[in-house]
Amino acid sequence: MRITAFRARLAEEFGALRADTIAHDHVFAALGGRTVDQALDAGLPTKDIWQAVCDAFEVPVERR
């Protein structure tokens, strides 16, 4: 998944403002103690990052 598609999916699921907050501020243990933005900068696959976000926020399977 491209980063632009990832960001769009994040905004679609959480709303633009909350998506930005999640990406900048929320630290995910599943991402090695990184935020979404840090994980993207570190080159982690967007699919893995999306999975970590979905797990942490209990996104229903049909929207993953």
N, CA, C and O atoms as CSV, one atom per row, in Angstrom:
chain,resi,resn,atom,element,x,y,z
A,1,MET,N,N,0.845,-1.166,0.000
A,1,MET,CA,C,0.000,0.000,0.000
A,1,MET,C,C,0.893,1.232,0.000
A,1,MET,O,O,1.855,1.313,0.764
A,2,ARG,N,N,0.573,2.174,-0.849
A,2,ARG,CA,C,1.345,3.424,-0.892
A,2,ARG,C,C,1.035,4.278,0.331
A,2,ARG,O,O,-0.021,4.149,0.951
A,3,ILE,N,N,1.975,5.147,0.661
A,3,ILE,CA,C,1.802,6.002,1.837
A,3,ILE,C,C,0.577,6.901,1.667
A,3,ILE,O,O,-0.154,7.128,2.631
A,4,THR,N,N,0.343,7.412,0.470
A,4,THR,CA,C,-0.843,8.266,0.263
A,4,THR,C,C,-2.128,7.482,0.494
A,4,THR,O,O,-3.077,8.004,1.078
A,5,ALA,N,N,-2.164,6.244,0.044
A,5,ALA,CA,C,-3.342,5.396,0.272
A,5,ALA,C,C,-3.482,5.075,1.759
A,5,ALA,O,O,-4.592,5.048,2.292
A,6,PHE,N,N,-2.368,4.836,2.416
A,6,PHE,CA,C,-2.387,4.583,3.859
A,6,PHE,C,C,-2.955,5.779,4.607
A,6,PHE,O,O,-3.828,5.627,5.462
A,7,ARG,N,N,-2.461,6.959,4.287
A,7,ARG,CA,C,-2.944,8.179,4.962
A,7,ARG,C,C,-4.437,8.405,4.698
A,7,ARG,O,O,-5.177,8.817,5.591
A,8,ALA,N,N,-4.865,8.134,3.474
A,8,ALA,CA,C,-6.282,8.281,3.140
A,8,ALA,C,C,-7.128,7.301,3.943
A,8,ALA,O,O,-8.197,7.659,4.438
A,9,ARG,N,N,-6.658,6.084,4.070
A,9,ARG,CA,C,-7.392,5.066,4.837
A,9,ARG,C,C,-7.444,5.439,6.308
A,9,ARG,O,O,-8.473,5.253,6.957
A,10,LEU,N,N,-6.355,5.958,6.838
A,10,LEU,CA,C,-6.312,6.400,8.231
A,10,LEU,C,C,-7.325,7.524,8.462
A,10,LEU,O,O,-8.057,7.507,9.451
A,11,ALA,N,N,-7.367,8.490,7.558
A,11,ALA,CA,C,-8.314,9.602,7.676
A,11,ALA,C,C,-9.755,9.131,7.510
A,11,ALA,O,O,-10.658,9.634,8.178
A,12,GLU,N,N,-9.964,8.184,6.638
A,12,GLU,CA,C,-11.308,7.648,6.427
A,12,GLU,C,C,-11.814,6.930,7.680
A,12,GLU,O,O,-12.989,7.035,8.035
A,13,GLU,N,N,-10.938,6.218,8.327
A,13,GLU,CA,C,-11.333,5.455,9.517
A,13,GLU,C,C,-11.520,6.340,10.743
A,13,GLU,O,O,-12.453,6.127,11.517
A,14,PHE,N,N,-10.646,7.331,10.933
A,14,PHE,CA,C,-10.638,8.095,12.175
A,14,PHE,C,C,-11.018,9.566,12.024
A,14,PHE,O,O,-11.163,10.270,13.023
A,15,GLY,N,N,-11.179,10.034,10.795
A,15,GLY,CA,C,-11.381,11.464,10.572
A,15,GLY,C,C,-10.028,12.126,10.430
A,15,GLY,O,O,-9.047,11.689,11.031
A,16,ALA,N,N,-9.976,13.174,9.641
A,16,ALA,CA,C,-8.690,13.798,9.307
A,16,ALA,C,C,-7.930,14.297,10.534
A,16,ALA,O,O,-6.729,14.056,10.658
A,17,LEU,N,N,-8.608,14.980,11.424
A,17,LEU,CA,C,-7.931,15.560,12.589
A,17,LEU,C,C,-7.410,14.474,13.527
A,17,LEU,O,O,-6.262,14.527,13.968
A,18,ARG,N,N,-8.250,13.498,13.826
A,18,ARG,CA,C,-7.813,12.429,14.729
A,18,ARG,C,C,-6.725,11.586,14.070
A,18,ARG,O,O,-5.802,11.140,14.751
A,19,ALA,N,N,-6.814,11.363,12.782
A,19,ALA,CA,C,-5.788,10.592,12.068
A,19,ALA,C,C,-4.426,11.263,12.202
A,19,ALA,O,O,-3.418,10.593,12.425
A,20,ASP,N,N,-4.398,12.577,12.065
A,20,ASP,CA,C,-3.132,13.308,12.223
A,20,ASP,C,C,-2.585,13.155,13.640
A,20,ASP,O,O,-1.383,12.969,13.833
A,21,THR,N,N,-3.468,13.235,14.621
A,21,THR,CA,C,-3.053,13.088,16.013
A,21,THR,C,C,-2.513,11.691,16.271
A,21,THR,O,O,-1.479,11.528,16.920
A,22,ILE,N,N,-3.212,10.686,15.764
A,22,ILE,CA,C,-2.751,9.308,15.929
A,22,ILE,C,C,-1.377,9.138,15.285
A,22,ILE,O,O,-0.477,8.549,15.884
A,23,ALA,N,N,-1.216,9.645,14.082
A,23,ALA,CA,C,0.044,9.481,13.354
A,23,ALA,C,C,1.209,10.179,14.040
A,23,ALA,O,O,2.331,9.674,14.024
A,24,HIS,N,N,0.952,11.326,14.636
A,24,HIS,CA,C,2.033,12.125,15.241
A,24,HIS,C,C,2.324,11.762,16.692
A,24,HIS,O,O,3.472,11.822,17.132
A,25,ASP,N,N,1.273,11.380,17.445
A,25,ASP,CA,C,1.414,11.312,18.897
A,25,ASP,C,C,1.311,9.925,19.526
A,25,ASP,O,O,1.921,9.675,20.565
A,26,HIS,N,N,0.558,9.032,18.920
A,26,HIS,CA,C,0.312,7.731,19.554
A,26,HIS,C,C,1.505,6.804,19.309
A,26,HIS,O,O,1.901,6.572,18.166
A,27,VAL,N,N,2.062,6.283,20.390
A,27,VAL,CA,C,3.199,5.364,20.309
A,27,VAL,C,C,2.659,3.936,20.354
A,27,VAL,O,O,1.899,3.573,21.251
A,28,PHE,N,N,3.065,3.139,19.375
A,28,PHE,CA,C,2.586,1.767,19.246
A,28,PHE,C,C,3.692,0.789,19.634
A,28,PHE,O,O,4.779,0.810,19.057
A,29,ALA,N,N,3.409,-0.062,20.608
A,29,ALA,CA,C,4.372,-1.091,21.006
A,29,ALA,C,C,4.667,-2.022,19.829
A,29,ALA,O,O,5.801,-2.467,19.651
A,30,ALA,N,N,3.638,-2.312,19.026
A,30,ALA,CA,C,3.804,-3.217,17.887
A,30,ALA,C,C,4.714,-2.643,16.802
A,30,ALA,O,O,5.171,-3.369,15.919
A,31,LEU,N,N,4.972,-1.355,16.875
A,31,LEU,CA,C,5.873,-0.704,15.909
A,31,LEU,C,C,7.222,-0.401,16.551
A,31,LEU,O,O,7.963,0.464,16.082
A,32,GLY,N,N,7.528,-1.106,17.605
A,32,GLY,CA,C,8.816,-0.917,18.268
A,32,GLY,C,C,8.893,0.377,19.057
A,32,GLY,O,O,9.961,0.979,19.172
A,33,GLY,N,N,7.753,0.806,19.605
A,33,GLY,CA,C,7.732,2.039,20.387
A,33,GLY,C,C,7.789,3.288,19.524
A,33,GLY,O,O,8.249,4.342,19.966
A,34,ARG,N,N,7.320,3.161,18.296
A,34,ARG,CA,C,7.317,4.296,17.359
A,34,ARG,C,C,5.897,4.795,17.138
A,34,ARG,O,O,4.922,4.082,17.373
A,35,THR,N,N,5.807,6.031,16.685
A,35,THR,CA,C,4.545,6.546,16.176
A,35,THR,C,C,4.402,6.094,14.729
A,35,THR,O,O,5.341,5.551,14.148
A,36,VAL,N,N,3.235,6.316,14.152
A,36,VAL,CA,C,3.035,6.001,12.733
A,36,VAL,C,C,4.048,6.755,11.884
A,36,VAL,O,O,4.690,6.173,11.010
A,37,ASP,N,N,4.188,8.047,12.140
A,37,ASP,CA,C,5.120,8.856,11.348
A,37,ASP,C,C,6.555,8.342,11.467
A,37,ASP,O,O,7.278,8.281,10.472
A,38,GLN,N,N,6.960,7.979,12.661
A,38,GLN,CA,C,8.314,7.450,12.856
A,38,GLN,C,C,8.485,6.108,12.155
A,38,GLN,O,O,9.537,5.833,11.578
A,39,ALA,N,N,7.455,5.279,12.205
A,39,ALA,CA,C,7.518,3.976,11.539
A,39,ALA,C,C,7.622,4.149,10.025
A,39,ALA,O,O,8.377,3.435,9.366
A,40,LEU,N,N,6.864,5.095,9.477
A,40,LEU,CA,C,6.960,5.374,8.042
A,40,LEU,C,C,8.354,5.874,7.688
A,40,LEU,O,O,8.943,5.433,6.701
A,41,ASP,N,N,8.883,6.793,8.490
A,41,ASP,CA,C,10.231,7.320,8.254
A,41,ASP,C,C,11.296,6.223,8.350
A,41,ASP,O,O,12.320,6.278,7.669
A,42,ALA,N,N,11.039,5.228,9.203
A,42,ALA,CA,C,11.990,4.128,9.382
A,42,ALA,C,C,11.878,3.091,8.268
A,42,ALA,O,O,12.690,2.168,8.188
A,43,GLY,N,N,10.873,3.246,7.411
A,43,GLY,CA,C,10.734,2.335,6.281
A,43,GLY,C,C,9.926,1.081,6.551
A,43,GLY,O,O,9.952,0.152,5.744
A,44,LEU,N,N,9.206,1.029,7.668
A,44,LEU,CA,C,8.356,-0.129,7.925
A,44,LEU,C,C,7.258,-0.190,6.874
A,44,LEU,O,O,6.774,0.849,6.425
A,45,PRO,N,N,6.864,-1.384,6.480
A,45,PRO,CA,C,5.805,-1.518,5.467
A,45,PRO,C,C,4.483,-0.934,5.967
A,45,PRO,O,O,4.097,-1.136,7.118
A,46,THR,N,N,3.806,-0.217,5.093
A,46,THR,CA,C,2.538,0.403,5.479
A,46,THR,C,C,1.505,-0.639,5.900
A,46,THR,O,O,0.666,-0.373,6.761
A,47,LYS,N,N,1.567,-1.809,5.301
A,47,LYS,CA,C,0.638,-2.879,5.677
A,47,LYS,C,C,0.816,-3.253,7.148
A,47,LYS,O,O,-0.167,-3.453,7.861
A,48,ASP,N,N,2.058,-3.347,7.601
A,48,ASP,CA,C,2.337,-3.673,9.000
A,48,ASP,C,C,1.908,-2.546,9.935
A,48,ASP,O,O,1.399,-2.792,11.028
A,49,ILE,N,N,2.116,-1.319,9.495
A,49,ILE,CA,C,1.719,-0.166,10.302
A,49,ILE,C,C,0.196,-0.131,10.426
A,49,ILE,O,O,-0.341,0.076,11.515
A,50,TRP,N,N,-0.495,-0.334,9.301
A,50,TRP,CA,C,-1.962,-0.342,9.327
A,50,TRP,C,C,-2.470,-1.432,10.268
A,50,TRP,O,O,-3.417,-1.203,11.022
A,51,GLN,N,N,-1.864,-2.595,10.235
A,51,GLN,CA,C,-2.271,-3.693,11.113
A,51,GLN,C,C,-2.102,-3.303,12.574
A,51,GLN,O,O,-2.968,-3.602,13.397
A,52,ALA,N,N,-1.005,-2.643,12.904
A,52,ALA,CA,C,-0.762,-2.210,14.281
A,52,ALA,C,C,-1.808,-1.195,14.726
A,52,ALA,O,O,-2.301,-1.259,15.852
A,53,VAL,N,N,-2.146,-0.261,13.844
A,53,VAL,CA,C,-3.175,0.739,14.159
A,53,VAL,C,C,-4.516,0.048,14.379
A,53,VAL,O,O,-5.215,0.333,15.351
A,54,CYS,N,N,-4.870,-0.854,13.480
A,54,CYS,CA,C,-6.148,-1.556,13.580
A,54,CYS,C,C,-6.236,-2.382,14.859
A,54,CYS,O,O,-7.279,-2.410,15.512
A,55,ASP,N,N,-5.163,-3.043,15.211
A,55,ASP,CA,C,-5.145,-3.836,16.437
A,55,ASP,C,C,-5.286,-2.941,17.665
A,55,ASP,O,O,-6.067,-3.245,18.567
A,56,ALA,N,N,-4.544,-1.856,17.705
A,56,ALA,CA,C,-4.559,-0.970,18.864
A,56,ALA,C,C,-5.910,-0.291,19.065
A,56,ALA,O,O,-6.334,-0.072,20.200
A,57,PHE,N,N,-6.583,0.040,17.971
A,57,PHE,CA,C,-7.851,0.749,18.069
A,57,PHE,C,C,-9.058,-0.143,17.793
A,57,PHE,O,O,-10.178,0.340,17.628
A,58,GLU,N,N,-8.812,-1.449,17.746
A,58,GLU,CA,C,-9.869,-2.446,17.573
A,58,GLU,C,C,-10.784,-2.137,16.385
A,58,GLU,O,O,-12.010,-2.159,16.500
A,59,VAL,N,N,-10.160,-1.852,15.251
A,59,VAL,CA,C,-10.905,-1.624,14.015
A,59,VAL,C,C,-11.503,-2.961,13.585
A,59,VAL,O,O,-10.792,-3.964,13.530
A,60,PRO,N,N,-12.803,-2.989,13.280
A,60,PRO,CA,C,-13.428,-4.254,12.875
A,60,PRO,C,C,-12.748,-4.850,11.634
A,60,PRO,O,O,-12.251,-4.129,10.769
A,61,VAL,N,N,-12.744,-6.159,11.577
A,61,VAL,CA,C,-12.058,-6.886,10.515
A,61,VAL,C,C,-12.510,-6.443,9.132
A,61,VAL,O,O,-11.686,-6.336,8.224
A,62,GLU,N,N,-13.779,-6.186,8.955
A,62,GLU,CA,C,-14.291,-5.805,7.632
A,62,GLU,C,C,-13.766,-4.453,7.142
A,62,GLU,O,O,-13.891,-4.134,5.960
A,63,ARG,N,N,-13.182,-3.658,8.038
A,63,ARG,CA,C,-12.628,-2.358,7.619
A,63,ARG,C,C,-11.106,-2.343,7.631
A,63,ARG,O,O,-10.495,-1.286,7.477
A,64,ARG,N,N,-10.505,-3.480,7.808
A,64,ARG,CA,C,-9.026,-3.533,7.870
A,64,ARG,C,C,-8.407,-3.601,6.512
A,64,ARG,O,O,-7.183,-3.651,6.394
